[in-house]
Amino acid sequence: MAVPKHKLSRSRTRKRRSQWKLSAPNWVECPRCHQDRLPHHVCPHCGYYNGRIVVQHQD
């Protein structure tokens, strides 16, 4: 079994974990209504995806 021989110091562990950060989501422009939306998702403003309506909005 792989068992460490020595305890890792806090600074070494924290240096390694300093790279665990979230990245901001990529936003793209909807080609129909020109609002921001997530890629590969239905547009929350117009309800279109891939050139066709997927969600009907109750206005």
PQR file of N, CA, C, O and H, with PARSE charges and radii, in Angstrom:
ATOM      1  N   MET A   1       0.833  -1.179   0.000 -0.4000 1.5000
ATOM      2  CA  MET A   1       0.000   0.000   0.000 -0.0000 2.0000
ATOM      3  C   MET A   1       0.880   1.246   0.000  0.5500 1.7000
ATOM      4  O   MET A   1       1.932   1.273   0.639 -0.5500 1.4000
ATOM      5  N   ALA A   2       0.444   2.272  -0.718 -0.4000 1.5000
ATOM      6  CA  ALA A   2       1.210   3.510  -0.761 -0.0000 2.0000
ATOM      7  C   ALA A   2       0.856   4.368   0.448  0.5500 1.7000
ATOM      8  O   ALA A   2      -0.250   4.899   0.551 -0.5500 1.4000
ATOM      9  H   ALA A   2      -0.410   2.251  -1.237  0.4000 1.0000
ATOM     10  N   VAL A   3       1.810   4.490   1.352 -0.4000 1.5000
ATOM     11  CA  VAL A   3       1.614   5.286   2.551 -0.0000 2.0000
ATOM     12  C   VAL A   3       2.765   6.281   2.632  0.5500 1.7000
ATOM     13  O   VAL A   3       3.922   5.884   2.498 -0.5500 1.4000
ATOM     14  H   VAL A   3       2.708   4.058   1.268  0.4000 1.0000
ATOM     15  N   PRO A   4       2.476   7.579   2.851 -0.5600 1.5000
ATOM     16  CA  PRO A   4       3.566   8.545   2.933  0.2800 2.0000
ATOM     17  C   PRO A   4       4.443   8.313   4.156  0.5500 1.7000
ATOM     18  O   PRO A   4       3.958   7.991   5.240 -0.5500 1.4000
ATOM     19  N   LYS A   5       5.750   8.485   3.952 -0.4000 1.5000
ATOM     20  CA  LYS A   5       6.689   8.284   5.065 -0.0000 2.0000
ATOM     21  C   LYS A   5       6.687   9.469   6.017  0.5500 1.7000
ATOM     22  O   LYS A   5       6.907   9.308   7.217 -0.5500 1.4000
ATOM     23  H   LYS A   5       6.144   8.747   3.070  0.4000 1.0000
ATOM     24  N   HIS A   6       6.435  10.669   5.479 -0.4000 1.5000
ATOM     25  CA  HIS A   6       6.493  11.874   6.300 -0.0000 2.0000
ATOM     26  C   HIS A   6       5.228  12.695   6.099  0.5500 1.7000
ATOM     27  O   HIS A   6       4.609  12.661   5.036 -0.5500 1.4000
ATOM     28  H   HIS A   6       6.256  10.800   4.504  0.4000 1.0000
ATOM     29  N   LYS A   7       4.860  13.428   7.131 -0.4000 1.5000
ATOM     30  CA  LYS A   7       3.703  14.313   7.067 -0.0000 2.0000
ATOM     31  C   LYS A   7       4.041  15.500   6.168  0.5500 1.7000
ATOM     32  O   LYS A   7       5.125  16.075   6.271 -0.5500 1.4000
ATOM     33  H   LYS A   7       5.364  13.456   7.995  0.4000 1.0000
ATOM     34  N   LEU A   8       3.114  15.861   5.291 -0.4000 1.5000
ATOM     35  CA  LEU A   8       3.311  17.041   4.452 -0.0000 2.0000
ATOM     36  C   LEU A   8       2.992  18.292   5.260  0.5500 1.7000
ATOM     37  O   LEU A   8       2.015  18.327   6.008 -0.5500 1.4000
ATOM     38  H   LEU A   8       2.234  15.395   5.207  0.4000 1.0000
ATOM     39  N   SER A   9       3.814  19.303   5.104 -0.4000 1.5000
ATOM     40  CA  SER A   9       3.597  20.539   5.848 -0.0000 2.0000
ATOM     41  C   SER A   9       2.352  21.260   5.333  0.5500 1.7000
ATOM     42  O   SER A   9       1.900  21.017   4.214 -0.5500 1.4000
ATOM     43  H   SER A   9       4.607  19.274   4.496  0.4000 1.0000
ATOM     44  N   ARG A  10       1.810  22.139   6.154 -0.4000 1.5000
ATOM     45  CA  ARG A  10       0.629  22.900   5.760 -0.0000 2.0000
ATOM     46  C   ARG A  10       0.911  23.758   4.539  0.5500 1.7000
ATOM     47  O   ARG A  10       0.074  23.872   3.644 -0.5500 1.4000
ATOM     48  H   ARG A  10       2.177  22.337   7.063  0.4000 1.0000
ATOM     49  N   SER A  11       2.089  24.360   4.504 -0.4000 1.5000
ATOM     50  CA  SER A  11       2.391  25.259   3.382 -0.0000 2.0000
ATOM     51  C   SER A  11       2.479  24.484   2.069  0.5500 1.7000
ATOM     52  O   SER A  11       2.039  24.980   1.032 -0.5500 1.4000
ATOM     53  H   SER A  11       2.769  24.268   5.231  0.4000 1.0000
ATOM     54  N   ARG A  12       3.037  23.284   2.099 -0.4000 1.5000
ATOM     55  CA  ARG A  12       3.134  22.479   0.881 -0.0000 2.0000
ATOM     56  C   ARG A  12       1.744  22.057   0.399  0.5500 1.7000
ATOM     57  O   ARG A  12       1.453  22.090  -0.797 -0.5500 1.4000
ATOM     58  H   ARG A  12       3.395  22.881   2.942  0.4000 1.0000
ATOM     59  N   THR A  13       0.904  21.665   1.334 -0.4000 1.5000
ATOM     60  CA  THR A  13      -0.459  21.262   0.983 -0.0000 2.0000
ATOM     61  C   THR A  13      -1.248  22.451   0.449  0.5500 1.7000
ATOM     62  O   THR A  13      -1.971  22.329  -0.539 -0.5500 1.4000
ATOM     63  H   THR A  13       1.141  21.637   2.305  0.4000 1.0000
ATOM     64  N   ARG A  14      -1.110  23.587   1.094 -0.4000 1.5000
ATOM     65  CA  ARG A  14      -1.865  24.773   0.668 -0.0000 2.0000
ATOM     66  C   ARG A  14      -1.364  25.325  -0.659  0.5500 1.7000
ATOM     67  O   ARG A  14      -2.144  25.873  -1.438 -0.5500 1.4000
ATOM     68  H   ARG A  14      -0.523  23.687   1.897  0.4000 1.0000
ATOM     69  N   LYS A  15      -0.063  25.185  -0.920 -0.4000 1.5000
ATOM     70  CA  LYS A  15       0.456  25.605  -2.224 -0.0000 2.0000
ATOM     71  C   LYS A  15      -0.181  24.789  -3.343  0.5500 1.7000
ATOM     72  O   LYS A  15      -0.531  25.322  -4.396 -0.5500 1.4000
ATOM     73  H   LYS A  15       0.570  24.740  -0.287  0.4000 1.0000
ATOM     74  N   ARG A  16      -0.325  23.500  -3.099 -0.4000 1.5000
ATOM     75  CA  ARG A  16      -0.932  22.627  -4.097 -0.0000 2.0000
ATOM     76  C   ARG A  16      -2.414  22.975  -4.279  0.5500 1.7000
ATOM     77  O   ARG A  16      -2.913  23.000  -5.403 -0.5500 1.4000
ATOM     78  H   ARG A  16      -0.042  23.067  -2.244  0.4000 1.0000
ATOM     79  N   ARG A  17      -3.107  23.239  -3.180 -0.4000 1.5000
ATOM     80  CA  ARG A  17      -4.543  23.524  -3.258 -0.0000 2.0000
ATOM     81  C   ARG A  17      -4.854  24.932  -3.731  0.5500 1.7000
ATOM     82  O   ARG A  17      -6.014  25.244  -4.001 -0.5500 1.4000
ATOM     83  H   ARG A  17      -2.701  23.218  -2.266  0.4000 1.0000
ATOM     84  N   SER A  18      -3.855  25.781  -3.839 -0.4000 1.5000
ATOM     85  CA  SER A  18      -4.114  27.152  -4.267 -0.0000 2.0000
ATOM     86  C   SER A  18      -4.578  27.194  -5.725  0.5500 1.7000
ATOM     87  O   SER A  18      -5.115  28.209  -6.167 -0.5500 1.4000
ATOM     88  H   SER A  18      -2.913  25.526  -3.620  0.4000 1.0000
ATOM     89  N   GLN A  19      -4.381  26.121  -6.468 -0.4000 1.5000
ATOM     90  CA  GLN A  19      -4.784  26.085  -7.869 -0.0000 2.0000
ATOM     91  C   GLN A  19      -6.200  25.556  -8.050  0.5500 1.7000
ATOM     92  O   GLN A  19      -6.702  25.531  -9.174 -0.5500 1.4000
ATOM     93  H   GLN A  19      -3.944  25.296  -6.108  0.4000 1.0000
ATOM     94  N   TRP A  20      -6.852  25.135  -6.981 -0.4000 1.5000
ATOM     95  CA  TRP A  20      -8.222  24.608  -7.072 -0.0000 2.0000
ATOM     96  C   TRP A  20      -9.205  25.759  -7.065  0.5500 1.7000
ATOM     97  O   TRP A  20      -9.803  26.050  -6.029 -0.5500 1.4000
ATOM     98  H   TRP A  20      -6.444  25.155  -6.068  0.4000 1.0000
ATOM     99  N   LYS A  21      -9.383  26.409  -8.172 -0.4000 1.5000
ATOM    100  CA  LYS A  21     -10.315  27.527  -8.200 -0.0000 2.0000
ATOM    101  C   LYS A  21     -11.346  27.328  -9.305  0.5500 1.7000
ATOM    102  O   LYS A  21     -11.106  26.631 -10.292 -0.5500 1.4000
ATOM    103  H   LYS A  21      -8.897  26.173  -9.014  0.4000 1.0000
ATOM    104  N   LEU A  22     -12.475  27.947  -9.113 -0.4000 1.5000
ATOM    105  CA  LEU A  22     -13.535  27.874 -10.107 -0.0000 2.0000
ATOM    106  C   LEU A  22     -13.250  28.857 -11.226  0.5500 1.7000
ATOM    107  O   LEU A  22     -12.664  29.917 -11.005 -0.5500 1.4000
ATOM    108  H   LEU A  22     -12.669  28.513  -8.312  0.4000 1.0000
ATOM    109  N   SER A  23     -13.666  28.500 -12.414 -0.4000 1.5000
ATOM    110  CA  SER A  23     -13.537  29.430 -13.530 -0.0000 2.0000
ATOM    111  C   SER A  23     -14.921  30.004 -13.832  0.5500 1.7000
ATOM    112  O   SER A  23     -15.939  29.342 -13.630 -0.5500 1.4000
ATOM    113  H   SER A  23     -14.142  27.639 -12.593  0.4000 1.0000
ATOM    114  N   ALA A  24     -14.940  31.217 -14.305 -0.4000 1.5000
ATOM    115  CA  ALA A  24     -16.199  31.868 -14.639 -0.0000 2.0000
ATOM    116  C   ALA A  24     -16.817  31.181 -15.851  0.5500 1.7000
ATOM    117  O   ALA A  24     -16.090  30.726 -16.734 -0.5500 1.4000
ATOM    118  H   ALA A  24     -14.113  31.755 -14.469  0.4000 1.0000
ATOM    119  N   PRO A  25     -18.157  31.095 -15.912 -0.5600 1.5000
ATOM    120  CA  PRO A  25     -18.786  30.427 -17.055  0.2800 2.0000
ATOM    121  C   PRO A  25     -18.573  31.227 -18.334  0.5500 1.7000
ATOM    122  O   PRO A  25     -18.518  32.457 -18.320 -0.5500 1.4000
ATOM    123  N   ASN A  26     -18.454  30.501 -19.432 -0.4000 1.5000
ATOM    124  CA  ASN A  26     -18.313  31.120 -20.745 -0.0000 2.0000
ATOM    125  C   ASN A  26     -19.688  31.528 -21.236  0.5500 1.7000
ATOM    126  O   ASN A  26     -20.586  30.689 -21.300 -0.5500 1.4000
ATOM    127  H   ASN A  26     -18.497  29.502 -19.444  0.4000 1.0000
ATOM    128  N   TRP A  27     -19.878  32.785 -21.583 -0.4000 1.5000
ATOM    129  CA  TRP A  27     -21.143  33.248 -22.121 -0.0000 2.0000
ATOM    130  C   TRP A  27     -20.973  33.478 -23.611  0.5500 1.7000
ATOM    131  O   TRP A  27     -19.936  33.968 -24.058 -0.5500 1.4000
ATOM    132  H   TRP A  27     -19.148  33.466 -21.531  0.4000 1.0000
ATOM    133  N   VAL A  28     -21.992  33.123 -24.375 -0.4000 1.5000
ATOM    134  CA  VAL A  28     -22.001  33.385 -25.816 -0.0000 2.0000
ATOM    135  C   VAL A  28     -23.265  34.174 -26.139  0.5500 1.7000
ATOM    136  O   VAL A  28     -24.207  34.209 -25.348 -0.5500 1.4000
ATOM    137  H   VAL A  28     -22.834  32.725 -24.012  0.4000 1.0000
ATOM    138  N   GLU A  29     -23.272  34.801 -27.301 -0.4000 1.5000
ATOM    139  CA  GLU A  29     -24.418  35.609 -27.708 -0.0000 2.0000
ATOM    140  C   GLU A  29     -25.411  34.737 -28.459  0.5500 1.7000
ATOM    141  O   GLU A  29     -25.028  33.971 -29.343 -0.5500 1.4000
ATOM    142  H   GLU A  29     -22.506  34.773 -27.943  0.4000 1.0000
ATOM    143  N   CYS A  30     -26.673  34.851 -28.113 -0.4000 1.5000
ATOM    144  CA  CYS A  30     -27.733  34.131 -28.823 -0.0000 2.0000
ATOM    145  C   CYS A  30     -27.849  34.717 -30.227  0.5500 1.7000
ATOM    146  O   CYS A  30     -27.969  35.934 -30.369 -0.5500 1.4000
ATOM    147  H   CYS A  30     -26.984  35.474 -27.395  0.4000 1.0000
ATOM    148  N   PRO A  31     -27.818  33.879 -31.275 -0.5600 1.5000
ATOM    149  CA  PRO A  31     -27.884  34.431 -32.635  0.2800 2.0000
ATOM    150  C   PRO A  31     -29.245  35.019 -32.987  0.5500 1.7000
ATOM    151  O   PRO A  31     -29.359  35.773 -33.953 -0.5500 1.4000
ATOM    152  N   ARG A  32     -30.279  34.684 -32.215 -0.4000 1.5000
ATOM    153  CA  ARG A  32     -31.618  35.172 -32.528 -0.0000 2.0000
ATOM    154  C   ARG A  32     -31.934  36.482 -31.815  0.5500 1.7000
ATOM    155  O   ARG A  32     -32.334  37.454 -32.456 -0.5500 1.4000
ATOM    156  H   ARG A  32     -30.186  34.071 -31.430  0.4000 1.0000
ATOM    157  N   CYS A  33     -31.755  36.521 -30.471 -0.4000 1.5000
ATOM    158  CA  CYS A  33     -32.151  37.717 -29.713 -0.0000 2.0000
ATOM    159  C   CYS A  33     -30.944  38.526 -29.224  0.5500 1.7000
ATOM    160  O   CYS A  33     -31.113  39.598 -28.644 -0.5500 1.4000
ATOM    161  H   CYS A  33     -31.430  35.732 -29.950  0.4000 1.0000
ATOM    162  N   HIS A  34     -29.740  38.022 -29.453 -0.4000 1.5000
ATOM    163  CA  HIS A  34     -28.491  38.708 -29.110 -0.0000 2.0000
ATOM    164  C   HIS A  34     -28.326  38.959 -27.612  0.5500 1.7000
ATOM    165  O   HIS A  34     -27.649  39.906 -27.214 -0.5500 1.4000
ATOM    166  H   HIS A  34     -29.603  37.151 -29.924  0.4000 1.0000
ATOM    167  N   GLN A  35     -28.936  38.121 -26.784 -0.4000 1.5000
ATOM    168  CA  GLN A  35     -28.736  38.160 -25.343 -0.0000 2.0000
ATOM    169  C   GLN A  35     -27.681  37.123 -24.974  0.5500 1.7000
ATOM    170  O   GLN A  35     -27.405  36.209 -25.751 -0.5500 1.4000
ATOM    171  H   GLN A  35     -29.486  37.351 -27.107  0.4000 1.0000
ATOM    172  N   ASP A  36     -27.097  37.266 -23.798 -0.4000 1.5000
ATOM    173  CA  ASP A  36     -26.100  36.303 -23.353 -0.0000 2.0000
ATOM    174  C   ASP A  36     -26.773  35.015 -22.896  0.5500 1.7000
ATOM    175  O   ASP A  36     -27.836  35.040 -22.276 -0.5500 1.4000
ATOM    176  H   ASP A  36     -27.321  38.009 -23.167  0.4000 1.0000
ATOM    177  N   ARG A  37     -26.138  33.890 -23.213 -0.4000 1.5000
ATOM    178  CA  ARG A  37     -26.618  32.590 -22.761 -0.0000 2.0000
ATOM    179  C   ARG A  37     -25.421  31.663 -22.636  0.5500 1.7000
ATOM    180  O   ARG A  37     -24.343  31.967 -23.146 -0.5500 1.4000
ATOM    181  H   ARG A  37     -25.274  33.870 -23.717  0.4000 1.0000
ATOM    182  N   LEU A  38     -25.604  30.530 -21.960 -0.4000 1.5000
ATOM    183  CA  LEU A  38     -24.552  29.531 -21.841 -0.0000 2.0000
ATOM    184  C   LEU A  38     -24.484  28.718 -23.126  0.5500 1.7000
ATOM    185  O   LEU A  38     -25.518  28.458 -23.742 -0.5500 1.4000
ATOM    186  H   LEU A  38     -26.480  30.283 -21.545  0.4000 1.0000
ATOM    187  N   PRO A  39     -23.279  28.309 -23.548 -0.5600 1.5000
ATOM    188  CA  PRO A  39     -23.189  27.507 -24.762  0.2800 2.0000
ATOM    189  C   PRO A  39     -23.857  26.146 -24.576  0.5500 1.7000
ATOM    190  O   PRO A  39     -23.807  25.567 -23.490 -0.5500 1.4000
ATOM    191  N   HIS A  40     -24.479  25.641 -25.633 -0.4000 1.5000
ATOM    192  CA  HIS A  40     -25.168  24.341 -25.651 -0.0000 2.0000
ATOM    193  C   HIS A  40     -26.355  24.312 -24.695  0.5500 1.7000
ATOM    194  O   HIS A  40     -26.708  23.250 -24.182 -0.5500 1.4000
ATOM    195  H   HIS A  40     -24.520  26.111 -26.515  0.4000 1.0000
ATOM    196  N   HIS A  41     -26.979  25.469 -24.447 -0.4000 1.5000
ATOM    197  CA  HIS A  41     -28.168  25.559 -23.607 -0.0000 2.0000
ATOM    198  C   HIS A  41     -29.243  26.334 -24.361  0.5500 1.7000
ATOM    199  O   HIS A  41     -28.944  27.131 -25.251 -0.5500 1.4000
ATOM    200  H   HIS A  41     -26.693  26.332 -24.864  0.4000 1.0000
ATOM    201  N   VAL A  42     -30.493  26.089 -23.995 -0.4000 1.5000
ATOM    202  CA  VAL A  42     -31.610  26.849 -24.548 -0.0000 2.0000
ATOM    203  C   VAL A  42     -31.491  28.289 -24.066  0.5500 1.7000
ATOM    204  O   VAL A  42     -31.158  28.529 -22.906 -0.5500 1.4000
ATOM    205  H   VAL A  42     -30.736  25.441 -23.272  0.4000 1.0000
ATOM    206  N   CYS A  43     -31.757  29.234 -24.936 -0.4000 1.5000
ATOM    207  CA  CYS A  43     -31.703  30.645 -24.558 -0.0000 2.0000
ATOM    208  C   CYS A  43     -32.836  30.926 -23.572  0.5500 1.7000
ATOM    209  O   CYS A  43     -33.995  30.655 -23.884 -0.5500 1.4000
ATOM    210  H   CYS A  43     -32.028  29.039 -25.879  0.4000 1.0000
ATOM    211  N   PRO A  44     -32.525  31.468 -22.383 -0.5600 1.5000
ATOM    212  CA  PRO A  44     -33.585  31.733 -21.407  0.2800 2.0000
ATOM    213  C   PRO A  44     -34.478  32.910 -21.797  0.5500 1.7000
ATOM    214  O   PRO A  44     -35.552  33.082 -21.220 -0.5500 1.4000
ATOM    215  N   HIS A  45     -34.055  33.717 -22.761 -0.4000 1.5000
ATOM    216  CA  HIS A  45     -34.817  34.907 -23.139 -0.0000 2.0000
ATOM    217  C   HIS A  45     -35.821  34.616 -24.256  0.5500 1.7000
ATOM    218  O   HIS A  45     -36.976  35.032 -24.176 -0.5500 1.4000
ATOM    219  H   HIS A  45     -33.182  33.577 -23.230  0.4000 1.0000
ATOM    220  N   CYS A  46     -35.382  33.902 -25.297 -0.4000 1.5000
ATOM    221  CA  CYS A  46     -36.292  33.658 -26.424 -0.0000 2.0000
ATOM    222  C   CYS A  46     -36.754  32.205 -26.513  0.5500 1.7000
ATOM    223  O   CYS A  46     -37.734  31.926 -27.204 -0.5500 1.4000
ATOM    224  H   CYS A  46     -34.444  33.563 -25.362  0.4000 1.0000
ATOM    225  N   GLY A  47     -36.080  31.268 -25.837 -0.4000 1.5000
ATOM    226  CA  GLY A  47     -36.506  29.868 -25.833 -0.0000 2.0000
ATOM    227  C   GLY A  47     -36.054  29.072 -27.040  0.5500 1.7000
ATOM    228  O   GLY A  47     -36.536  27.962 -27.262 -0.5500 1.4000
ATOM    229  H   GLY A  47     -35.284  31.495 -25.276  0.4000 1.0000
ATOM    230  N   TYR A  48     -35.137  29.620 -27.825 -0.4000 1.5000
ATOM    231  CA  TYR A  48     -34.667  28.922 -29.017 -0.0000 2.0000
ATOM    232  C   TYR A  48     -33.371  28.183 -28.733  0.5500 1.7000
ATOM    233  O   TYR A  48     -32.565  28.597 -27.900 -0.5500 1.4000
ATOM    234  H   TYR A  48     -34.745  30.523 -27.644  0.4000 1.0000
ATOM    235  N   TYR A  49     -33.189  27.068 -29.453 -0.4000 1.5000
ATOM    236  CA  TYR A  49     -31.924  26.326 -29.418 -0.0000 2.0000
ATOM    237  C   TYR A  49     -31.727  25.710 -30.788  0.5500 1.7000
ATOM    238  O   TYR A  49     -32.618  25.034 -31.304 -0.5500 1.4000
ATOM    239  H   TYR A  49     -33.843  26.731 -30.130  0.4000 1.0000
ATOM    240  N   ASN A  50     -30.579  25.935 -31.374 -0.4000 1.5000
ATOM    241  CA  ASN A  50     -30.198  25.368 -32.666 -0.0000 2.0000
ATOM    242  C   ASN A  50     -31.204  25.739 -33.766  0.5500 1.7000
ATOM    243  O   ASN A  50     -31.524  24.918 -34.626 -0.5500 1.4000
ATOM    244  H   ASN A  50     -29.855  26.483 -30.955  0.4000 1.0000
ATOM    245  N   GLY A  51     -31.691  26.974 -33.727 -0.4000 1.5000
ATOM    246  CA  GLY A  51     -32.551  27.472 -34.789 -0.0000 2.0000
ATOM    247  C   GLY A  51     -34.018  27.109 -34.668  0.5500 1.7000
ATOM    248  O   GLY A  51     -34.798  27.460 -35.554 -0.5500 1.4000
ATOM    249  H   GLY A  51     -31.431  27.641 -33.028  0.4000 1.0000
ATOM    250  N   ARG A  52     -34.425  26.429 -33.626 -0.4000 1.5000
ATOM    251  CA  ARG A  52     -35.850  26.098 -33.481 -0.0000 2.0000
ATOM    252  C   ARG A  52     -36.305  26.367 -32.053  0.5500 1.7000
ATOM    253  O   ARG A  52     -35.499  26.366 -31.123 -0.5500 1.4000
ATOM    254  H   ARG A  52     -33.791  26.144 -32.907  0.4000 1.0000
ATOM    255  N   ILE A  53     -37.597  26.595 -31.890 -0.4000 1.5000
ATOM    256  CA  ILE A  53     -38.134  26.921 -30.572 -0.0000 2.0000
ATOM    257  C   ILE A  53     -38.241  25.636 -29.752  0.5500 1.7000
ATOM    258  O   ILE A  53     -38.732  24.614 -30.232 -0.5500 1.4000
ATOM    259  H   ILE A  53     -38.253  26.596 -32.645  0.4000 1.0000
ATOM    260  N   VAL A  54     -37.780  25.710 -28.531 -0.4000 1.5000
ATOM    261  CA  VAL A  54     -37.782  24.549 -27.645 -0.0000 2.0000
ATOM    262  C   VAL A  54     -38.678  24.813 -26.444  0.5500 1.7000
ATOM    263  O   VAL A  54     -39.368  23.909 -25.974 -0.5500 1.4000
ATOM    264  H   VAL A  54     -37.381  26.541 -28.142  0.4000 1.0000
ATOM    265  N   VAL A  55     -38.673  26.050 -25.942 -0.4000 1.5000
ATOM    266  CA  VAL A  55     -39.462  26.410 -24.770 -0.0000 2.0000
ATOM    267  C   VAL A  55     -40.394  27.543 -25.152  0.5500 1.7000
ATOM    268  O   VAL A  55     -39.959  28.575 -25.663 -0.5500 1.4000
ATOM    269  H   VAL A  55     -38.112  26.785 -26.323  0.4000 1.0000
ATOM    270  N   GLN A  56     -41.691  27.341 -24.897 -0.4000 1.5000
ATOM    271  CA  GLN A  56     -42.686  28.399 -25.144 -0.0000 2.0000
ATOM    272  C   GLN A  56     -42.773  29.269 -23.898  0.5500 1.7000
ATOM    273  O   GLN A  56     -42.982  28.758 -22.797 -0.5500 1.4000
ATOM    274  H   GLN A  56     -42.044  26.503 -24.482  0.4000 1.0000
ATOM    275  N   HIS A  57     -42.617  30.568 -24.061 -0.4000 1.5000
ATOM    276  CA  HIS A  57     -42.724  31.493 -22.932 -0.0000 2.0000
ATOM    277  C   HIS A  57     -44.160  31.984 -22.812  0.5500 1.7000
ATOM    278  O   HIS A  57     -44.813  32.269 -23.816 -0.5500 1.4000
ATOM    279  H   HIS A  57     -42.447  30.983 -24.955  0.4000 1.0000
ATOM    280  N   GLN A  58     -44.642  32.079 -21.594 -0.4000 1.5000
ATOM    281  CA  GLN A  58     -45.975  32.599 -21.321 -0.0000 2.0000
ATOM    282  C   GLN A  58     -45.870  34.100 -21.063  0.5500 1.7000
ATOM    283  O   GLN A  58     -45.628  34.511 -19.928 -0.5500 1.4000
ATOM    284  H   GLN A  58     -44.112  31.848 -20.778  0.4000 1.0000
ATOM    285  N   ASP A  59     -46.046  34.913 -22.084 -0.4000 1.5000
ATOM    286  CA  ASP A  59     -45.949  36.372 -21.934 -0.0000 2.0000
ATOM    287  C   ASP A  59     -47.306  37.000 -21.752  0.5500 1.7000
ATOM    288  O   ASP A  59     -47.408  38.219 -21.611 -0.5500 1.4000
ATOM    289  H   ASP A  59     -46.242  34.579 -23.006  0.4000 1.0000
TER
END
